[in-house]
């Protein structure tokens, strides 16, 4: 089992996406969808935090079970699946897992609303499927 933590309020991946345009030689090109500024800023800090906690060796390339306990400040509702999607992408970008396709289950994942301000976090446990640490 691998234990990780990401400090800060985990944003929803699908929270207010932005439509941006590719520019080439001063001409507006094709539009593309980019994550919100809040989501992009969180991803940057989450990846840095995860890289410092990364276990030695190559990224995990076998099936895993992801167990995420997400503590959020306030009572604003957010879908657990959207919150977990943000965490999945950060784990892949930090090279802890090779591909988020390898996540085969979500264990006892849940979100907790009403956490005190300043204590927002995501506590993550990764279990290798079929391994001795499988949940």
KOLSEMAR-133826 format. One record per residue (C-alpha): x, y, z. Coordinates in steps of 0.02 Angstrom, whole numbers, padded with zeros to 5 digits, always signed. Each point is the difference from the previous one (the first is absolute). Example, Ala and Ser with C-alpha at 12.3 -4.5 7.8 and 13.67 -1.06 7.14 Angstrom:
! KOLSEMAR-133826
+00615-00225+00390;+00069+00172-00033;
This chain:
! KOLSEMAR-133826
+00000+00000+00000;+00060+00175-00041;-00063+00147+00105;+00001+00176-00072;-00075+00168+00048;-00041+00156-00100;-00027+00157+00103;-00127+00129-00060;-00179+00000-00062;-00019-00129-00139;-00096+00081-00143;-00123-00085-00115;+00082-00042-00165;-00153+00059-00098;-00013+00165+00095;-00020+00147-00120;+00107-00055-00148;+00066+00139-00110;-00003+00009-00189;+00166+00064-00065;+00066+00023-00176;+00164-00049-00079;+00084+00152-00074;+00118-00010-00148;+00081+00156-00073;-00131+00113+00076;-00147-00099-00071;-00125-00086+00114;+00000-00186-00033;-00099-00149+00060;-00082+00006+00172;+00043-00125+00137;-00067-00033+00175;+00117+00036+00146;-00032-00030+00185;-00051+00144+00112;+00137+00108+00076;-00038-00072+00172;+00013-00178-00063;+00162+00035-00093;+00080+00085+00152;-00051-00144+00113;+00070-00128-00123;+00170+00088-00001;+00016-00002+00189;-00073-00176+00015;+00128-00070-00123;+00144+00082+00095;-00065-00070+00165;-00021-00175-00073;+00174+00000-00078;+00077+00027+00173;-00098-00151+00066;+00029-00110-00153;+00065-00174+00042;+00166-00047-00082;-00002-00096-00162;-00102+00011-00159;-00184+00050-00002;-00126-00135+00047;-00051-00091-00158;-00119-00132+00070;-00182+00011+00052;-00032+00094+00161;-00139+00049+00119;-00005+00185+00045;-00070+00048+00169;-00020+00189+00020;-00066+00092+00152;-00033+00179-00054;-00025+00134+00133;-00077+00162-00065;-00033+00167+00085;-00178+00068-00005;-00160-00082-00055;+00016+00024-00188;-00049-00161-00086;+00116-00087-00121;-00016-00170-00082;+00119-00127+00073;+00037-00068-00174;+00056+00173-00061;+00111+00025+00153;+00080-00171-00025;+00031+00040-00183;+00109+00147+00054;+00098-00115+00116;+00020-00134-00136;+00074+00126-00121;+00120+00067+00132;+00059-00177+00043;+00035-00034-00183;+00088+00168-00028;+00109-00029+00155;+00048-00170-00074;-00065-00100+00147;-00113-00101-00115;+00037-00030-00182;-00179+00027-00060;-00163+00037+00090;-00075-00141-00104;+00085-00118+00125;-00118+00054+00140;-00119-00146+00018;-00098+00055+00154;-00023+00140+00125;-00002-00093+00166;-00082+00100+00138;+00021+00169-00085;-00109+00140+00069;-00008+00187+00023;-00025+00094+00162;-00076+00174-00002;+00019+00128+00139;+00184-00026+00034;+00079+00149+00093;+00078+00129-00116;+00185-00033-00021;-00017-00188+00027;-00064-00045-00174;+00089-00152-00069;-00013-00163-00094;+00067-00157+00084;+00039-00133-00129;+00037-00185+00018;+00051-00106-00149;-00017-00189+00008;+00074-00112-00133;-00137-00114-00066;+00038-00182+00032;+00149+00046+00109;+00029-00034+00184;-00062+00175+00045;-00165-00013-00096;-00146+00067+00097;
